[in-house]
């Protein structure tokens, strides 16, 4: 949630991006779970703003593949089927293996230290059962590889893919066998990075991302998350409608 922000002085384009960021956060945190209907007029009223920036925000979210705009059904928060989740993992594997191949020759000693520090954080969170913090740090571990690849196109595609997959992180953990197994796999990847062993790092990272794929392939119809059965209320971060200063 963005917080209570006055909207005077913002034009439609600026406000639509703020609405997109807010709705994206609601979707990725599962406060707006898959299957939730987002009606333009209702959403605008709940946010206390006019319809035009909401309409544009929903269009932008559809371009990110986070919502579906369906004729006669409106806008619906997109759900990934098990098969789509498997496909996402397959793409993730290809992207991360390419990223680590490009990144290792570029790694500085400071980068390697950053990897070690992130792994230590993951170990602390795993030991304390702090699942959310473990996943946040895990995401930073993988994103560091992508960042250091030096390939901006790869970075953009990966970030969009992970936005789609982030809602299913608890399911990912159960598919890969828990935090301890994940931690051990990251330790092996870290050791290969420290040795600057590109081929071994690629192999280990590929194996790491393949673990949930194998389980999904054996249970292709397994439900990933509970789909919303009723409409949800969008939290209002923008203040009162009358103060928006934006016309439809």
Steps between C-alpha positions, in 0.01 A plus 500: 500500500636840393353687796276803524621728223335825394430504126475871423736600223534153349381454141331182383823345372682548830208379707441195282855383571445549873177300478681228305770476767238476773291235323811305402604488866150384600514224236853381570434485874183295433283762669330494161522126428462330162142513376420837660283723278622858473219723378624833375225710656501316832881505523506874430243561773690284748823687426326837513606608151347530154470215249752612236820419695350171617417404141858570391647323804299187420621512141861518621445206736357300210819573304693351795276191482378552858136550402281386213259735324219275383200603286181521707689384811714806567844491660599191696819438700676230305554155644777269380401140442747232601601466136555876467701498823713218359554700181602802708756288687640374169545856376649601835754219473609612154532863608694431820740255338576757230533771764754312710704413189519870415544616860784290640772653275376841614486427874722711722621392843233730642234313303616166638494643850144622438405143405656366822317759709167420336551130561578567866177700529306213341653258751394719792145533370477127429617419853241738644219379277460852354361391166412841355844644575664184365318544170579872481871426546482206261355733236790743555749212462358407160450861391867573571590240236264661250618853582866406448426338164520846345206420273217751550255309280560185700449699821166644384360165385612330821350768724162474327505120522583506871218746565263238361655218704543685829142436612574128502811502716346291777404241240854517364642419841282191539590389147873517569496332842535785749748767602789272600520333161483837326774634727730206420446548127586870530815411695618278214432775246693746718802268514504473120478879472792541744709268281385690188394161361250607236397155378447362851303808606280466192439131574419557867271794430318299234455209741376740769226644280407156364403357840144643505464436128535126548228497765268714287552265207395206716189685630399730212149578628597586858349828624756772569307754705140550603314700237282780638133406532372852565584857417764665716517859617792704372663699777493875453851654491421825323266693730154632417360508149416867528866587553633312197492793260484251211206482261387200299 
